Amino acid sequence: MALILTDYDKRIGTITFNRAEKRNSFSAEMLKELIAALDALERKKARAVVIRAQK
């Protein structure tokens, strides 16, 4: 299961923390996935990034 979900639409990236069972507490593995997601959105030329948590 991915800890970070990403979406990209109309130059807006959305990153969703996908660890609701742990109340989206941050871990070292999540940090690695977050950095990778931000890098991917940068390559896509995202103009904005929304970071949210899964309920």
C-alpha positions as CSV (number, residue, x, y, z in Angstrom):
1,M,0.0,0.0,0.0
2,A,1.3,3.4,-1.0
3,L,1.7,5.8,1.9
4,I,1.5,8.8,-0.4
5,L,-1.0,9.2,-3.2
6,T,-0.5,11.8,-6.0
7,D,-2.7,13.3,-8.6
8,Y,-2.0,15.9,-11.3
9,D,-4.6,17.9,-13.1
10,K,-4.4,21.3,-14.9
11,R,-0.9,22.0,-13.5
12,I,-2.0,21.4,-9.9
13,G,-0.6,18.5,-8.0
14,T,-2.3,16.9,-5.1
15,I,-0.5,14.8,-2.5
16,T,-2.6,12.8,-0.1
17,F,-1.2,11.1,3.0
18,N,-2.7,7.6,2.9
19,R,-2.1,6.3,6.4
20,A,-5.5,6.9,8.1
21,E,-5.2,3.8,10.3
22,K,-2.2,5.5,12.0
23,R,-3.9,8.9,11.9
24,N,-1.5,9.9,9.1
25,S,1.4,10.1,11.5
26,F,4.6,10.8,9.6
27,S,7.3,8.2,9.2
28,A,10.7,8.0,7.5
29,E,9.2,5.9,4.7
30,M,6.5,8.6,4.2
31,L,9.2,11.2,3.9
32,K,11.0,9.3,1.1
33,E,7.7,8.9,-0.7
34,L,6.8,12.6,-0.2
35,I,10.2,13.7,-1.7
36,A,9.7,11.4,-4.7
37,A,6.1,12.7,-5.2
38,L,7.4,16.3,-5.1
39,D,10.2,15.5,-7.5
40,A,7.7,13.9,-9.9
41,L,5.3,16.9,-9.7
42,E,8.3,19.3,-10.3
43,R,9.1,17.3,-13.5
44,K,5.5,17.7,-14.6
45,K,5.9,21.5,-14.1
46,A,3.1,21.7,-11.4
47,R,2.4,25.3,-10.5
48,A,0.8,24.5,-7.2
49,V,0.8,21.5,-4.8
50,V,-2.0,20.7,-2.3
51,I,-1.0,18.5,0.6
52,R,-3.8,16.8,2.4
53,A,-4.5,13.9,4.7
54,Q,-6.9,11.0,4.1
55,K,-9.8,10.9,6.6
